[in-house]
């Protein structure tokens, strides 16, 4: 057995309110999800772990996290739908709660008075699950994939409290993001999005090979995605930058109906262009928030068209 690796029991780079800062307690996770047990083994350091190159193992680990930490009785998605890591998605929700708190005397608004729009909710529906469990927010989830929405509806149907908390909406036009989704005279407190970041499937496969090569130190021709993913979940024409550009352009149409817009930005090199677009379109305020999970660093860009006074008035009228 290899000498034990030096590590700490806490993942300090995760958000302070994250339920995932402690190392995985596989005994408890298996108690919540017995399907995880066959995938757990001792790694070279003698610690319990799973094979993070195995999509089924990764999916089952994330299923166990959802069942154990977020008040779920049932969760499942068919292959090959995207099963992203729960800790990273939970961090996004926590940081957006902080954004809302800044205009509410540093108090996080909770309950039915808060509505969050998840663009590309997917079959996995992780953002609404975390947001409801942690803050009791209401959610709107949009997607271009009818099958993904059916899978999400099945998860909702298994939980008594969910039908009144989540409104799933189909986006029939691929070129639009907010159009067709935000209704007239509807007010939304924050929007979230994990945009497809590849410009093509070939680009996505090349990125996966680079990731595997970096992790293993070996040349690898495999294109297997350890978190899965449908084509529309992983790539779109023009990639991440084009998607966020469209999102910003459409956001102006709803400048007075949404308090804060936001999006994940996976490539730091895109930030300069995104900020230029935001300044050009005339937002009132924008900010970048860094998040880290392990060695991976990602960013969230948030923007609003409302002045400070309008933001404070929003909080007083909607959350009190």
N, C-alpha and C positions, 0 to 999 in steps of 0.2 A: 504493500500500500504506500502511496506517495505521502511525504510529510504533509501534515495538515496545513492548509492554506490559512494565512492570517486574514481574518475578516471580522467585521463587527456585526452585532446582532441587529443593528438598525440601518435601514437604507435612508440615510439622511438627505439624499438629493430629492426624495419625493416630497410632496406638499406636506406641511406640518399636520394637516387634518387627515391625511391618507390613512386608511386602514391597512395599508400594505407596507408600512415602513419596517415591520419586523420580518425576519426571514420566514419563509413558508413553513408552517407547522403541518407537515403532511399527515400526521395522525389525525388532527382535527379536520383537515380537508377531506381525507378519506371517509371520516365519519359522516360528513355532509354529502359526499359523492363517492360511493363505493366503486364506481367505474374507474376512478383514478388509480386504485391500488396496483393493477398490473403494470402501470407505466412508471412506478416509483422504484428507484434502485439506488445503490450506493455509487457515488462518483469516485474519481481517482483520489479525492481527498478524504473519503470516508463519510461524506455527507449525503443525506438523502436528496435526490434530485430526479429530474426526468430528462429524456432526450429531446432537447429543444429543436432538433432537426426533424423530428417526427410530428407531422401535422395533427395526427390523432391524439398524441400525447399533449400537445400544446392546447388543442381545443378542450380536452378533458380537464386540464389544469385550470383553464379559464372558466369552464363550467363549474368546477368545484369552488372557485373564488366567488362566483356570482351566487351560488346556492348558500355558501357559508356566511358571506358578509352582507348580502343585500336583500334579505327577506324574500327569497324566491323558493317556490316549491318545485318549479319545473323550468328548464331551459334547454333548448336543443336547436341546432341549425343543420340543414343538410349540406353535404359536400357539393360544390367547393366554395360555399359562401365564406366571406371573410370573418375570421375570428381573431380580432386584434387583442393585444394584451390589456387586461382589465386595469392594472395599476396606472398605466399611462392615460387611459380614458377617464379614470376617476380624477386624476390630477387636473385635466382640462376643466372638468366640472367644478372642482374646488377653486381653481384660479378665477373662473368666471363668477363664482359666488363672491370672491374678493372684489372683483370689479364692481358688482352691484352694491356691495357694502360701502364702497368709497363715496357714493352719493346718498348714503342712508346713515350718516353719523357712525360709520364703521360697524354697523349692525347688518348681518346678512339677512336679507328678506327671505322669509320662508312661507310655505303653504300655497294655497290655491290662487293667491293674488299674483303669483309670479308665473309667467309663461315663457318657456324656452323653446325655440324652433331649432330642431336638429335637421340640417340639410344632408340628405343621404343617410337616413336612419339605419338602413340595411336590415337584413334578417336578424342580426345579432341584437340590435336595440340596446346596446350597452349604455349609451349616454342617458337615455330616459330611465333605465333601471337604476343607475347610480344616483341621478338627480332626484328621483322620487324618494328613494330610500334615505338619502342624506339630508335633503332639504324640503321634501314634500312639494316640489314644484309640479306644475302642469307642463305637459309637452305636446308639441306638434312635431310629427316626424314625416318628412317627405322623402320620396324615392321615385326613381324612374323604372324600377323593377317590380312588376305586379306580384311575381312569385315571392320576392323578398318580403313584401308587405303582407302576403298571406301567412308566411312563416311567423312574422312578427305578431300578427293577429292571433295566431295559435298560442303564442307565449302569453299574450294579454289575457286570452280566454281562460287560462289556467289559474288566474289570480283575481280574487274578488275585488280588490282595490284598484286594479289597473284600468278597467274600461272608462272610468270617469277621469282618469289622469292623462291619458294619451289619445291624441287624435291623429290617425295616420292618413296622409294625403298623397295621392298619385300625381306625379309630374308628367304630363303627357308630351311635353315638348322638350327635347334634349338640350336645345339651345338656351333654355331659360332656367333660372335658379329660384328667384323669389316670385316672379310672375307666375300666375296660376295657383300659387300656394298661399300667399298672404292675402286675406280677404279685405274687402273694403271696410274701413272703419274698425279694423281689428288691430289691437295693440299688443306688441311683443316686447318683453323686457330684454331678452338677449338671444342672439342666434349663434349657433355653433356649427362647425363643419370640418370634416377631415377630407379634404379634396383628393381626388385621384391625382397622383403626382407624376406618373409616367406619361410620355407623349404618345407611346404606342406599346403594344404587347411585346414587341421585340426589345424595346427599351427596358421594359419591366423585367424581362427574362435576363437581359444583360446585367441589370442591377442586382438581381438575385444571385447570379453567378459571382459577381464581385463581392457581395456580402459573404457568401459561403467561403470564398477564397480567403477573405480577410479573417474570418473566424477560425478556419482550419489551418491556414498557412499552406494550403495545397491548391493546385490548379484543379478546378471542378467545372464540369460541363453540365451539371444538374441544373434544372430550372424549377425544382419543386419549391413551393412557397410554404414555409412552416406555419404561416398564419392563414393560408388559403387565400381565396379571393376570386370573385368573378371579374370579367374584363372591365365592366363599367365601374367596379370598385377600385381598380388599380390604375386605369389609364383613361385619358380622354384626349381628343385632338388639341394639340398645343400644350398638354401637360398641366401641371399645377399652376404655373404662372397665368396661362390663358384662362383657366377656370376661375381663379381669384380675381382676375381683371373683370370678367363678366359679372362676378358677384358684386364687386364694388360699383360697377356701372349701374346695375339693377338696384342696388341698395339706395341710390339717390331717389328712386321712385317712392320709397317708403321712409323717407328721412324723418318724418314726424310720427310714424307709426311704430318705430323700433327705437328703443333706448340705446342699446349697444349691438353692433354687428361684430362678428369675429370669425376667424378661420385659423386652422393650423397651417404652418408654413414649414415644410420639411427641409427645404433647401435654403440655407442662409443667403446664398448668392441671389435669391429672388427678392430679398427684402428691399433693396435699394429701388428696384423698379416698382414694387408694390407701394412703397411710401411716396414715390413720385406721383403715382396714379391717385393716391388719396389726397395729396396736396392739390393736384390739378383739378380734381372733381369738387373740391371745396368742403371737406369735412371740418367740423368744429374742433375735433380732438382725435388723436390716435395714440396708441402706445403699443409697445412690443413686450411680451412676457416670455421669458425663457423657462423651459421645463426640461428636466433631465430624468431619464430612467436608465440606470446603469451607465454605460458609456455613451448612450445615445442622447444627444441634445436636440430638442425641437423648439419651435417658437410658435406663439400665438400672436396674431395681429388683431387688435380691436380698434373699432372706430365708431364715432357718433357724429351726427349732424346737429345735435342739440347743444345749446350753450350750457354753461355751468348752472345758470339760473333755471333753465328749462329742465335740466337733469334733476335738480333738487325739487322742483315743482312736481315732476313725474313721481319721485319717491313719496312725496307727501300725499298726492292724490290717489296713487295706486296701492301703496303698501301699508297705509295706516289703518 
